[in-house]
């Protein structure tokens, strides 16, 4: 088992299956968001928690944070949003679960949860990031996450000598982070293609002057950067031959659907900037403001350094003749190995 700890429990109030997967505490307290969504089977939720918590270890390591990786998953009974008493019951249950870990895990918002939900979880445990400012938290993590993605997109373009203005960007998924990315790149003169599974997002795309196309067409559009900003698994081995982008850099977690996708992308000469590097803005900002006492301006400057990290990774990858994913895993591996060595000698 690669993970340190997995706890699965049926919530006593809600009856819903929920879990916390702790991948690694080598660099410090494991942190990662609380995902609330429907899975056909709770074991699918568990597989997601295991994958997502590992990605958090790499995310925090590459963002140079002294935190480990973990994730919470609450399995919703249907695809419809969980509302009212059942939502509250599920959040209190997950709060109890987190509290039972006694600080070995701290949570934050993720797909399906937001700052208000963190207030409910905090009724049962203090190990919570991103409550609204009125409740003493650093608030919504979507704006800093989007800001980090922008820094990553700019660095990716710069590596190929392309400016954001006039570049072709495709944003897949106009949720809380994707919409902000779309707005920003449009405001800076990029030629934007935007899409979402939900047709109700179309007016937003059109207001930004984007070309709206259905998801299966949008992903195939010619682009300098393709930005996956919806839930994971977009990059399947079947899709790769149809891609017409120079690079991929977006915040969606677990973008590679199959293990061989990274290799297929390399063979096509498409640069995949790992999601766990691109999407670190939320944790960088939340831990900076809530734990390191940084002002929002200082925390945002740290978020912008994701651009520097991406530039370094792309340069390292080119120099070593490997894909950025490989270069990133090596960089994270070195940091983790150093920390584990230190703990052996403790
Ligand atoms: N969902 C984000 C992540 O997993 C945001 C987050 C912010 C999580 C702060 C934990 C703490 O990276």
Boltz pocket constraint, residues with backbone or C-beta under 6 A from the ligand:
constraints:
  - pocket:
      binder: B
      contacts: [[A, 31], [A, 32], [A, 33], [A, 34], [A, 56], [A, 106], [A, 107], [A, 108], [A, 109], [A, 110], [A, 111], [A, 129], [A, 130], [A, 141], [A, 279], [A, 280], [A, 282], [A, 283], [A, 286], [A, 287]]
      max_distance: 6.0
